[in-house]
């Protein structure tokens, strides 16, 4: 079961935009490097395939795609309204 999405609030959007993206990327890259170093080079491909196999069926399901589109449209409306208010 997927965790519910958090509410779209000004504080959440600001926190997302102000996140230290360099640190997040570096931390992820270091974790993957440790994983591959411990398990060998072929493990990188296996890890990528495992992640793909886990996610693709969920995101490509017609119901999920329709929900995703609906959420994108709702976000577009909210951001359009916010930009007009600024």
DRENDO-1510 file (C-alpha; in Angstrom, 1 decimal, always signed):
<recs>
REC; n; res; u; v; w
REC; 1; UNK; +0.0; +0.0; +0.0 .
REC; 2; UNK; +1.3; +3.4; -0.9 .
REC; 3; UNK; +1.7; +6.2; +1.6 .
REC; 4; UNK; -0.8; +9.0; +1.2 .
REC; 5; UNK; +0.6; +12.2; -0.4 .
REC; 6; UNK; +1.2; +15.1; +1.9 .
REC; 7; UNK; -0.9; +18.2; +1.5 .
REC; 8; UNK; +0.3; +20.8; -0.9 .
REC; 9; UNK; +1.0; +23.8; +1.3 .
REC; 10; UNK; +3.1; +26.8; +1.0 .
REC; 11; UNK; +5.5; +25.4; +3.6 .
REC; 12; UNK; +5.8; +22.0; +1.9 .
REC; 13; UNK; +6.5; +23.6; -1.5 .
REC; 14; UNK; +9.0; +26.0; +0.0 .
REC; 15; UNK; +10.8; +23.1; +1.8 .
REC; 16; UNK; +10.9; +21.1; -1.4 .
REC; 17; UNK; +12.3; +24.0; -3.4 .
REC; 18; UNK; +14.9; +24.9; -0.7 .
REC; 19; UNK; +16.1; +21.3; -0.3 .
REC; 20; UNK; +19.8; +20.8; -0.6 .
REC; 21; UNK; +19.6; +18.9; -3.9 .
REC; 22; UNK; +23.4; +18.6; -4.2 .
REC; 23; UNK; +23.5; +16.8; -0.8 .
REC; 24; UNK; +20.6; +14.6; -1.7 .
REC; 25; UNK; +22.2; +13.5; -5.0 .
REC; 26; UNK; +25.6; +13.0; -3.4 .
REC; 27; UNK; +24.1; +10.9; -0.6 .
REC; 28; UNK; +22.3; +8.7; -3.1 .
REC; 29; UNK; +25.4; +8.3; -5.3 .
REC; 30; UNK; +27.5; +7.4; -2.3 .
REC; 31; UNK; +25.0; +4.8; -1.1 .
REC; 32; UNK; +24.8; +3.2; -4.6 .
REC; 33; UNK; +28.6; +3.2; -4.8 .
REC; 34; UNK; +28.9; +1.4; -1.5 .
REC; 35; UNK; +26.3; -1.1; -2.6 .
REC; 36; UNK; +28.1; -1.8; -5.9 .
REC; 37; UNK; +31.5; -1.9; -4.1 .
REC; 38; UNK; +30.2; -4.6; -1.7 .
REC; 39; UNK; +28.3; -6.6; -4.3 .
REC; 40; UNK; +30.2; -6.1; -7.6 .
REC; 41; UNK; +29.7; -4.2; -10.8 .
REC; 42; UNK; +26.9; -6.5; -12.0 .
REC; 43; UNK; +24.8; -5.6; -9.0 .
REC; 44; UNK; +24.3; -2.0; -10.4 .
REC; 45; UNK; +22.4; -3.4; -13.3 .
REC; 46; UNK; +20.4; -5.8; -11.1 .
REC; 47; UNK; +19.6; -2.9; -8.7 .
REC; 48; UNK; +18.3; -0.8; -11.6 .
REC; 49; UNK; +16.2; -3.6; -13.0 .
REC; 50; UNK; +14.8; -4.4; -9.6 .
REC; 51; UNK; +13.7; -0.8; -9.1 .
REC; 52; UNK; +12.2; -0.7; -12.6 .
REC; 53; UNK; +10.3; -4.0; -12.1 .
REC; 54; UNK; +8.9; -2.7; -8.8 .
REC; 55; UNK; +7.8; +0.7; -10.1 .
REC; 56; UNK; +6.8; +0.2; -13.7 .
REC; 57; UNK; +3.7; -2.0; -13.3 .
REC; 58; UNK; +2.3; +0.4; -10.7 .
REC; 59; UNK; +2.8; +3.6; -12.6 .
REC; 60; UNK; +1.8; +2.2; -16.0 .
REC; 61; UNK; -1.6; +0.8; -14.7 .
REC; 62; UNK; -4.4; +2.7; -16.5 .
REC; 63; UNK; -6.2; +3.7; -13.3 .
REC; 64; UNK; -2.9; +5.1; -11.9 .
REC; 65; UNK; -2.2; +6.9; -15.1 .
REC; 66; UNK; -5.6; +8.5; -15.0 .
REC; 67; UNK; -5.1; +9.5; -11.4 .
REC; 68; UNK; -1.7; +10.9; -12.2 .
REC; 69; UNK; -3.1; +13.0; -15.0 .
REC; 70; UNK; -5.9; +14.3; -12.8 .
REC; 71; UNK; -3.3; +15.3; -10.1 .
REC; 72; UNK; -1.2; +17.1; -12.7 .
REC; 73; UNK; -4.2; +19.1; -14.0 .
REC; 74; UNK; -5.1; +20.0; -10.4 .
REC; 75; UNK; -1.5; +21.1; -9.7 .
REC; 76; UNK; -1.5; +23.2; -12.9 .
REC; 77; UNK; -4.7; +25.0; -11.8 .
REC; 78; UNK; -3.3; +25.6; -8.3 .
REC; 79; UNK; +0.0; +26.9; -9.6 .
REC; 80; UNK; -1.8; +29.1; -12.2 .
REC; 81; UNK; -4.0; +30.6; -9.4 .
REC; 82; UNK; -0.9; +31.1; -7.2 .
REC; 83; UNK; +1.0; +32.9; -10.0 .
REC; 84; UNK; -2.0; +35.2; -10.7 .
REC; 85; UNK; -2.1; +36.2; -7.0 .
REC; 86; UNK; +1.6; +37.1; -6.9 .
</recs>
